Amino acid sequence: MGIRITVLCENSVGDIRGLGEHGFSALIETSGGHYLFDTGGGHTILSNALEFGEDLKGLKKVCLSHGHHDHTGGLPLVFQRAGAIDVYAHPDIFQERIAVLKRGEEEIRRFVGLPYRRAYLEFLGARFVLERGFQDLERGIFLTGEVPRRTSFEGSDSRLLALKNGDYRIDEFKDDQSMVLDTPKGLVVIFGCAHAGMVNTLRYAMERVGKGRIHAILGGTHLAFLGEEQLEASIKTLKELSVEKIGVSHCTGLRAAPRLAHEFGDRFFFASVGTVLEV
């Protein structure tokens, strides 16, 4: 059996089936077991899984990209179906987080952190495995853990804050991590939001796995929010790395996604609800 990745939660629906919501989740099916990477916001994960013939009852592990509500909100529903299960994440997923948005002259503050207390999730069946570093989940499947920030053009989103020492400050997203699959065709990297920087993440994955070829990327890239310089430099890097398949979604945004489609042609696809990538 190869690897099959199905997008279960995403902002848009690409097929005539499934429901969209702000968030992201992908099911990774391998010969060694099935993994869930993120859980969306909690509105669509079970219904979409059933719609696409996927049963979450047999999950081997749940992995979380970071502690935002639109990636963790579906956890109770997953436990309802899968029962007690290991949940791999960074310790900082429990940070209190807000988004500060502008609507004209009005400033709007919204809570955007993990919407459930750890004790409640553990009561439902979560067995948290909290690690900061790179992890080998099974042969050929990895989590990046904390990603070193090395590029000059990938920065922080000033709208997103985290509570530190009694005050809200720009979120450093040390908990941002991605899943890496080592396949015969090259690495497949699945992002939640790539708050650590898409390019930072790709280069770190290549360094840690020891492979110089990236077959595909999939997921949110946060290119919608961090300016033209990052978009142009990211496009340049994707070309330099000769990434064969570029499947973006969620926080990539309606400005960056068409630009990527124009630059990469048939190598580009939008990873909306129901999208399947097989390797």
N, C-alpha and C positions, 0 to 999 in steps of 0.2 A: 504493500500500500504506500502511495505517495503521501503528500501533505495537502489537505484541503482546508482553505480558509473561507469562512462565510461571514459577511458583515451582517450582524443581527440588529444593531442599533446605529442610527445615523440621522442626520438632519433631513435627508431627502430620501425619496423612494424612487428607484430606477426602473422597477418592474411594475406590473399591474397588481402585485401582491405585496403585503406588508404595510407597516405603519412607520412614519417618520417621527422623530423627536430630537430635540437638541441633546446631543451626547454621542457616545461611541461604545461599541462592543463588537468583538469578533470571536467566533468560535474556530479553534484550530484543531483539526482532526488528524491524528497521526497513528501509526501502527502501535505506538506505545501507550496511547490513551488520548483523551480529548481534554483540551485546555480552553478556558474562557479568559479572554483578555479584556478587562473592563466589563461593566454591566449596564452602561447607559444610565439614563436618569430615573428609570424605574417604571416607565409607562408602557414600554413595548416589548421588553426582552422575552417574556414568556410567550406572548401571542405571536411574535415574529418567529421565534424558534419553532413553534408548532406549525406555523404557516409554511415553513421551509423544510419540514420533516425532520427537525433536529430535536432530540430529547436531551435535556440538560441533566437528567437523572444520573447518567453514567459519567459525569465529569470527574476527571482525575485531580485537577487543580484549578483554582481561580487566581489570576494574576491582575494586579491593579497598577495602572500607569502612574497615577498620582491621586491626591485626595480631594478632587473637585466633585461636586454633587452630580454632574452630568456623566461621570464615569463610575460612580460608586452607588448611585441611588437605587439601582436594581438589585443590590445584594440580598435584601430580605426575600425577594421573589426567587432568586437563585437558590437560597437555602431551603425555601419552601419546596422546591422541586428536587434539588440534589441532596438534601440532608446535610449532615456534618461534613465539612470539607476543608482542606488546607487552603488558606488565602495568603498568597505571597505579595508582600508590599514593603515599602520603605517605612521606617518608624514615623516619619513626618506626615503621613497621611491623615493623622488626627489633628493637625493644626487647625486653629480657627482661621477662616479665610473670608474675605469680602471682596466684592468688585465695586469700584467707584465709577459710576457712569454719569455722563453729562447729557441733559436734555434741555437745550437752550442754556439759560442761566442757572437752571436747577441742577443740583448735585444729588444723585440717587445712589444710596448704598444698599447693596444686596448681599446676603449671606450666600456664599458659594462653596463652602467646605463640605466635607463628608457629612451627610444629614443625620447620621445615627451614632449613638455612643458605642464605644468599643464593647462595653459590657452587654449591651442589648444584642449586638451582632454575634457575640460569643454565645449568648443564650440561644440564639437561633441556629447555631451550628458552626460559626466561623472558628477555625483553628489558625490564628494568625502566625505567619512565619515572617518576622520583620527583620530585614537585612538591608544594610546600606551599600554593600558592594556587589560586584558582578557575581551572578549565580548560574550554575549549570543545573538545570532542572532535570534533564535526562540527556541521553546522547543526542547532540545536535540541536538542543533547545536551550536557550539562555535568556536571562534577564540582565539588562545592562547595569542595574543599580544606578548610583549617582554617576552622572556623565560630566567629565571635566569640561569646563567652558574655555575654549581655546580660540575660537574665531573672533575677529574684531567686529563683525557685522551682526552677530546674533546677540541681542540684548534682552533686557527685562521688559515686561509689559507694565507700565506705570499705573494702569487701571486696577491691577490685581494685587491685593495686599494680604499680609498674614500677620497674626498677632504674635509679637515677640517682645518679651520683657515689658508687658503691660501696654504696648503701643502697636498700632497697625503700621507696618512698613512694607515697602515693595517686596513682594514674594520672590524669594530666590529659587523656589521649586527644586530644592535638593532631592525631593522625592520623585521627581520626574524620571521615569525609566521606560524602556521599550523592550519588546520581545524580539529576539534574533533567532532565526531558523537557519541552520547550516544544511544546505541542500546540494545535490550534485551540480545544479545549474548556477550555484552561487548563493550568497546570503539573501534571505528575505527578512526585512526589518519592518515590524509593525509598531507604529506610533500610537499613543493616545492623543496627545496634543503637541509633543515635541517642544515643551517649554524650555528644555535645555538647549534647544537649537537642533534643527534637522541635520545640519552638516556636522555639528559636534557629535551627535549621536551616531551618524553613519561612520565617521572616522574612528570613533571609539570602538564601535562594534567590530570593524575590520581589524583594528589593533588587537583586541582581546581574543577574537576567534582565530586570528592569524590567517585570514583570507582576504585577498585583494579584489574580489569580484562581487558585485551586488547585483543579484538577479531582479529583485523587486522591492519596492517600498509601498506601504499601504497604511492609511490612517490620517489623522489630523496633523497638520504641519504648523499651525499658528501663523501662517504667512499673511493672514488677513489683517493682522494688527500691528506689525512691526516695521512697516515702511518699505519704500522702493529699493533702498540699498540692499536690504536683506533678500528681497525677492530676486534681484538681479544677480547677486553673489551666489544665491542658492541654485539658480538655474545654471550658472556657469559651472558650479561644482558638480551638479548632477550630470552635466555633459562630460566633464573631465573624468568622472567615475564610470561613465558609459552604463548607467543604470538602464536595464532592459525594459522594465515595466514600472510605471509611475502611477499608482492608484491613490489619489488623495480624497479627503472627505472632511466633514465636520468643520473644524476651525481654519481650514485652508481658505475658505471664503470665496465670494463671487467675483472678486477682483483678480486674485492670484490663480484660481483654477483655470479660467479661460486662457490666461497667459501661458500656463504650463501646457495646456492642450495645444496651443498654437506652436510652441517651441518644440514639442516632442511628438506630435502627430500620433501615429498608430501605437507608439509606446505608452501613451497616456490613456488612463481610464478613470472615471469618477467612481469611487468606491461607496456607492449609496447602499441602502438597505437591500439585501438579497444578492449583492455582488459576491461571486465566488472566484477565488484564485486557486488553481491547482498546480502543484509542482511535483 
